[in-house]
């Protein structure tokens, strides 16, 4: 089955600086890669996703890059703000025929220092 | 526009008991997936249902079962509860097929004592 490795487990950056979180996956058949943000005691929220036919996707301060050959993908947050502090999870799945169970990484606790 | 709703929000059970958790997906979504999230870890895939059929199953024992109803709502059942089953159980709703954006409910916090 799929295995997703995520690092770092904790990332502390100064407000205004950029943050990068990296994930690798094992199953070359995976074709869908979402990122979720989870604040303490709340549900995971989808913040951005990318499919395997695209190398990069951007949404305001957030961007995701995908390298299919190396089987890794990354989340980039620019101009970080205090409200970006949360746990971020990457995930991977094969999407097809309605079956799309996600395999998650262990999460990165992002701390934005004022 | 209602999001994914789960009930109950919190539950305390004794070892050996049985529990049923419920999930209502976003209107128009036909796929429901269940995940277990232990404190400090990422969600782990338990089941996926699409059009009322099981389409995927994670590495969980047979004590875990689920079903999806004609209105696309779903139940997760866990028999013979163990202390290790204590976790946040999350339901995710998606349209299914090739569109896999999954949206999570607020979860059910299960504590087994």
Interface residues (C-beta under 8 A of the other chain):
Chain A: X1 X6 X32 X34 X36 X42 X43 X44 X45 X46 X49 X89 X91 X93 X95 X96 X97 X98 X99 X100 X101 X102 X103 X104 X105 X106 X107
Chain B: X30 X31 X33 X35 X40 X41 X42 X43 X44 X45 X48 X50 X51 X55 X56 X58 X59 X90 X92 X94 X96 X97 X98 X100 X101 X102 X103 X104 X105 X106 X107
